[in-house]
Amino acid sequence: WLVLDHNQLNDTQLGAFTDALESSQGLTHMVLSNNQIGDGGVRQLMAKLPQLPTLKTLWLSNNQISDLAIPDVLQAIKDHPTIETVALDGNRLSLDGKKQLFTACDAMGCRCYV
């Protein structure tokens, strides 16, 4: 487990953090909720997910994520079949964005909290 919630992490800080993920290949759960992560940070994080082949759970609740990040999240889930749960509730997602995430995640067998 990696739990970094309530740390005020922003996109810049998350970028430095994601560079260190290469040494965390056995990571199964990542909690980055209640920070200041935005769309740019999500894009960086999703690009690093292939380096985490055992990741099952990704919590990004209560950040600054908008609909602009949805394509990155969906592509990462599609390309990373071990992911079972993604939490994006409490972000700046529109109702349409939430529906898109929920529908796509459900079709891929992934639980999605929006």
For each residue, the residues with C-beta under 8 A, 3 or more apart:
1: 27 28 29 30 31
2: 24 27 29 30 31
3: 31
4: 7 9 17 31 32 35
5: 31 32 33 34 35 59
6: 33 34 35
7: 4 35
8: 35 36
9: 4 13 14 17 32 35 36 37 41
10: 13 14 35 36 37 38 41
11: 14 15 36 37 38 40 41 44
12: 15 16
13: 9 10 16 17
14: 9 10 11 17 18 32 35 37 41 44 45
15: 11 12 18 19 41 44
16: 12 13 19 20
17: 4 9 13 14 20 21
18: 14 15 21 44 45 47 48
19: 15 16 22
20: 16 17 23 24
21: 17 18 24 27 48 51 52
22: 19 25 48 51
23: 20
24: 2 20 21 27 51 52
25: 22 51 52 53 54
26: 54
27: 1 2 21 24 30 52 54 55
28: 1 54 55 56 57
29: 1 2 55 56 57 59
30: 1 2 27 52 55 57 58 59
31: 1 2 3 4 5 57 59
32: 4 5 9 14 35 37 45 58 59 60 63
33: 5 6 59 60 61 62 63 87 90
34: 5 6 61 62 63
35: 4 5 6 7 8 9 10 14 32 62 63
36: 8 9 10 11 63 64
37: 9 10 11 14 32 41 42 45 60 63 64 65
38: 10 11 41 42 63 64 65 66 69
39: 42 43 64 65 66 68 69 72
40: 11 43 44
41: 9 10 11 14 15 37 38 44 45 63
42: 37 38 39 45 46 60 65 69 72 73
43: 39 40 46 47 69 72
44: 11 14 15 18 40 41 47 48
45: 14 18 32 37 41 42 48 49
46: 42 43 49 72 73 75 76
47: 18 43 44 72
48: 18 21 22 44 45 51 52
49: 45 46 52 55 76 79 80 83
50: 53 79 80
51: 21 22 24 25 48
52: 21 24 25 27 30 48 49 55 80
53: 25 50 82
54: 25 26 27 28 82
55: 27 28 29 30 49 52 58 80 82 83
56: 28 29 82 83 84 85
57: 28 29 30 31 83 84 85 86
58: 30 32 55 83 85 86 87
59: 5 29 30 31 32 33 85 86 87
60: 32 33 37 42 63 65 86 87 88 91
61: 33 34 87 88 89 90 91 113
62: 33 34 35 89 90 91
63: 32 33 34 35 36 37 38 41 60 90 91
64: 36 37 38 39 91 92
65: 37 38 39 42 60 69 88 91 92 93
66: 38 39 69 91 92 93 97
67: 70 92 93 94 96 97
68: 39
69: 38 39 42 43 65 66 72 73
70: 67 73 74 93 97 100 101
71: 74 75
72: 39 42 43 46 47 69 75 76
73: 42 46 69 70 76 77 86 88 101
74: 70 71 77 78 100 101 104 105
75: 46 71 72 78 79
76: 46 49 72 73 79 80 83
77: 73 74 80 83 86 104 105 108 110
78: 74 75 108
79: 49 50 75 76
80: 49 50 52 55 76 77 83
81: 108
82: 53 54 55 56
83: 49 55 56 57 58 76 77 80 86 110
84: 56 57 109 110 111
85: 56 57 58 59 110 111 112 113
86: 57 58 59 60 73 77 83 101 105 110 111 112 113
87: 33 58 59 60 61 112 113
88: 60 61 65 73 91 93 101 112 113 114
89: 61 62 113 114
90: 33 61 62 63
91: 60 61 62 63 64 65 66 88
92: 64 65 66 67
93: 65 66 67 70 88 97 98 101 114
94: 67 97 98
95: 98 99
96: 67 99 100
97: 66 67 70 93 94 100 101 114
98: 93 94 95 101 102 114
99: 95 96 102 103
100: 70 74 96 97 103 104
101: 70 73 74 86 88 93 97 98 104 105 112 114
102: 98 99 105 106 112 114
103: 99 100 106 107
104: 74 77 100 101 107 108 112
105: 74 77 86 101 102 108 110 111 112
106: 102 103 109 110 112
107: 103 104
108: 77 78 81 104 105
109: 84 106
110: 77 83 84 85 86 105 106
111: 84 85 86 105
112: 85 86 87 88 101 102 104 105 106
113: 61 85 86 87 88 89
114: 88 89 93 97 98 101 102
